[in-house]
Amino acid sequence: MKKYLWALLFAISFSSVQAGGDSTSLQQAIAGKQRSEDHKDRDKYRHPLQTLEFFDVKDNMMVVEIWPGEGWYTEILAPYLKDNGKLYAAHFSADTESTYHKKVLEKFVTKMHKQPKVYGNVELTVLEPPEHLQIAPAGSADRILTFRNVHNWIKNDQAAAVFSAMFKALKPGGILGVVEHRNNALKQQDAKAESGYVSEDYVIALARNAGFEFLGKSEINANSKDTKDYPSGVWTLPPSLALKDKDRKKYLAIGESDRMTIKFVKPE
């Protein structure tokens, strides 16, 4: 009960004690020319303004983005943090054996090099368990953010190691923000998360086992149209559309997946 009350008080009082940028500068980053039109078109599913505000991300913070992919959120975070804060991008290893990981990393690095004024201050680190787990200096991060990555760690038996690495990198009082494809609450969690969906309770347990305390959750990225019972799992839906033209209109009408949006705190 004490831990719950502490987390509740922390959530209520945090905004009053943490200085930093307002929603206007964040809105400017979201509307900026550095973002591709394809990425902007997905804001209606991903709600970047509301999501980053829920995670209490301020422009003077040190933030770690975990496995940023081709940089959907990096396009927002890099310019937002450039002048007063710091962004670490914990990406795949250049020596990875995965052809897919290597291709995604190359696209991300190319993006950074093409726009040095936007991405010049981003520091690239490596997250590739079990060899590479130092995503940022220990105890240095105000926020660590991960978007739709947990199912990959579960599939590869990496989840415990990654959550521990994130815990280590955060400052006491720092927040971990998690967005993930959400499984049906009554469905037993597949040990390998083959469908791409993960239950909220499972994510909360992973975080607590690493030392985090639950801070709050939001329905910002919920999608009640998502029935979560597709032939190719979550990748049946956009943007992947794994079935190509088969039932394309149906899946486009559903939109992107139903997602949990949860934040945890590293205790003081």
C-alpha positions in Angstrom: 0.0 0.0 0.0 2.9 2.4 0.8 4.4 1.8 -2.6 1.0 2.5 -4.3 0.5 5.7 -2.4 4.1 6.8 -3.2 3.6 6.2 -6.9 0.3 8.1 -6.8 1.8 11.1 -5.1 4.7 11.0 -7.5 2.4 11.1 -10.5 0.4 14.0 -9.1 3.3 16.1 -8.0 5.9 15.3 -10.7 4.9 18.0 -13.2 5.2 20.8 -10.5 8.8 19.9 -9.6 10.2 19.0 -13.1 11.2 22.0 -15.2 11.4 21.9 -18.9 9.7 22.6 -22.2 6.0 23.0 -22.8 3.6 21.4 -25.2 4.2 24.2 -27.8 7.8 23.2 -28.5 6.8 19.5 -28.6 4.0 20.4 -31.1 6.5 22.2 -33.2 8.8 19.2 -33.3 5.8 17.0 -34.2 4.9 19.4 -37.0 8.5 19.9 -38.2 9.7 19.4 -41.8 12.2 16.8 -40.6 9.3 14.3 -40.3 8.3 12.4 -43.4 4.7 12.7 -44.5 4.2 9.0 -44.2 5.2 9.2 -40.5 3.0 12.2 -39.9 0.1 10.2 -41.4 0.4 7.7 -38.6 0.0 10.3 -35.8 -3.7 9.4 -35.7 -2.8 6.0 -34.5 0.3 6.7 -32.4 -0.7 10.1 -30.8 2.9 11.3 -30.2 1.9 14.5 -28.4 -0.4 12.8 -25.9 2.0 9.9 -25.4 5.1 11.9 -24.7 3.1 14.2 -22.4 1.9 11.2 -20.5 5.5 10.0 -20.1 6.3 13.6 -18.8 9.1 14.1 -21.4 10.6 17.6 -21.1 13.0 19.2 -23.5 15.8 19.5 -20.9 15.9 15.8 -20.1 18.3 13.0 -20.9 16.2 10.5 -22.8 17.0 7.0 -24.1 15.0 5.7 -27.0 15.2 1.9 -27.2 15.4 0.2 -30.6 14.2 3.2 -32.5 13.9 1.3 -35.8 14.0 3.7 -38.7 13.4 6.6 -36.4 9.7 7.3 -36.3 9.9 8.8 -32.7 13.5 9.9 -33.2 12.2 12.5 -35.8 10.3 14.1 -32.9 12.6 13.5 -29.9 15.9 14.7 -31.6 14.8 18.2 -32.4 12.8 18.5 -29.2 15.8 17.7 -27.0 18.5 19.2 -29.2 19.1 22.5 -27.5 18.5 21.7 -23.8 18.5 18.0 -23.4 20.1 14.8 -24.7 18.9 11.9 -26.7 20.5 8.4 -26.7 19.4 6.0 -29.4 20.0 2.4 -28.2 20.0 0.6 -31.5 21.1 -2.7 -33.0 24.7 -3.7 -33.2 26.6 -3.0 -36.5 27.9 -6.5 -36.1 24.5 -8.1 -35.8 23.9 -11.4 -37.5 20.4 -10.4 -38.4 20.0 -9.1 -41.9 16.8 -7.3 -41.0 18.5 -5.6 -38.0 21.4 -4.5 -40.1 19.2 -3.0 -42.8 17.1 -1.1 -40.3 20.3 0.2 -38.5 21.7 1.4 -41.8 18.6 3.3 -42.7 18.6 5.0 -39.3 22.3 6.0 -39.5 21.7 7.3 -43.1 18.8 9.4 -41.8 21.0 10.9 -39.1 23.8 11.7 -41.5 21.5 13.4 -44.0 20.2 15.9 -41.4 23.1 16.7 -39.0 21.3 19.9 -37.8 18.5 17.7 -36.5 20.3 14.6 -35.4 23.9 15.8 -34.8 23.5 15.6 -31.0 22.0 12.2 -30.9 24.3 9.6 -29.3 24.1 6.1 -30.8 24.5 3.2 -28.3 24.0 -0.5 -28.7 21.4 -2.8 -27.2 21.9 -6.4 -28.4 21.5 -8.9 -25.6 23.3 -10.6 -24.1 26.6 -9.0 -25.2 25.5 -5.3 -25.4 23.4 -3.9 -22.6 24.9 -0.5 -21.7 22.3 1.7 -23.3 23.5 4.8 -21.4 25.7 5.6 -18.4 24.4 4.0 -15.3 21.9 6.2 -13.4 22.0 9.0 -16.0 18.6 8.9 -17.8 15.5 10.9 -16.9 13.4 8.9 -19.3 13.6 5.7 -21.2 11.1 5.0 -23.9 10.3 1.9 -25.8 7.7 1.6 -28.5 6.4 -1.8 -29.6 9.6 -3.7 -28.7 8.6 -5.9 -25.8 7.2 -8.8 -27.9 10.6 -9.1 -29.7 12.4 -9.4 -26.4 10.0 -12.0 -25.1 10.4 -14.0 -28.4 14.1 -14.1 -28.0 14.2 -14.6 -24.2 15.8 -11.2 -23.7 13.1 -9.4 -21.8 14.5 -9.8 -18.3 18.0 -8.7 -19.4 16.6 -5.6 -21.3 14.3 -4.5 -18.4 17.3 -4.8 -16.0 19.5 -2.7 -18.4 16.8 0.0 -18.6 16.5 0.0 -14.8 20.3 0.4 -14.5 20.4 3.3 -16.9 17.6 5.3 -15.2 18.1 7.8 -12.4 16.3 7.1 -9.2 12.9 8.8 -9.8 13.3 8.4 -13.6 10.5 7.0 -15.7 10.3 4.1 -18.1 7.6 4.6 -20.7 6.3 1.5 -22.6 4.0 1.3 -25.6 3.2 -2.3 -26.8 0.6 -4.2 -28.8 -2.0 -5.3 -26.1 -3.3 -8.8 -25.8 -6.8 -9.7 -24.6 -6.7 -9.5 -20.8 -8.2 -13.1 -20.4 -5.9 -14.7 -22.9 -2.9 -16.6 -21.5 0.4 -15.1 -22.6 2.2 -17.0 -25.3 5.7 -17.6 -24.0 7.2 -16.5 -27.3 4.6 -13.7 -28.1 4.4 -15.1 -31.6 1.3 -13.0 -32.4 3.1 -9.8 -31.4 0.6 -9.2 -28.7 1.5 -9.0 -25.0 -0.7 -8.8 -21.9 -0.5 -5.7 -19.7 0.0 -7.9 -16.6 2.9 -9.6 -18.2 4.7 -6.3 -19.0 4.0 -5.0 -15.5 5.5 -8.2 -14.0 8.6 -7.9 -16.2 9.1 -4.3 -15.0 8.5 -5.1 -11.3 10.9 -8.1 -11.5 13.5 -5.6 -12.7 12.9 -3.3 -9.7 10.4 -0.8 -11.2 7.2 0.4 -9.6 4.0 0.8 -11.6 3.2 4.5 -12.0 0.2 4.7 -14.3 -1.4 3.7 -17.6 -3.4 5.5 -20.3 -5.8 4.5 -23.1 -4.2 7.1 -25.5 -3.2 4.4 -27.9 -6.2 2.0 -27.5 -8.1 0.7 -30.5 -11.3 -1.1 -29.8 -11.6 -2.3 -33.5 -8.6 -4.6 -33.0 -9.9 -8.1 -32.5 -6.3 -9.6 -32.2 -7.1 -12.8 -34.0 -5.5 -12.5 -37.4 -3.7 -15.0 -39.6 -0.4 -13.2 -39.4 -0.7 -11.8 -35.9 -0.4 -8.1 -35.3 1.5 -7.7 -38.6 -1.8 -8.4 -40.5 -2.8 -4.8 -39.6 -1.2 -1.7 -41.0 1.5 -0.6 -41.4 2.8 -4.1 -42.2 -0.3 -5.5 -43.9 1.4 -8.9 -44.1 -1.4 -10.4 -46.2 -0.8 -7.8 -48.9 -4.0 -7.2 -50.9 -6.0 -9.9 -49.2 -8.8 -8.1 -47.2 -6.7 -5.0 -47.4 -9.7 -2.6 -47.0 -10.8 -4.6 -43.9 -7.5 -4.2 -42.1 -7.0 -0.6 -43.1 -10.5 0.1 -41.6 -9.3 -1.4 -38.4 -6.1 0.6 -38.3 -3.0 0.0 -36.2 -3.1 -2.3 -33.2 -4.7 -1.8 -29.8 -1.8 -0.7 -27.6 -1.1 -0.4 -23.9 0.6 2.8 -22.8 2.2 2.3 -19.3 4.8 4.1 -17.2 7.0 2.9 -14.4 9.3 4.6 -12.0 12.7 3.7 -10.6 12.3 4.1 -6.8 14.3 6.8 -5.1 
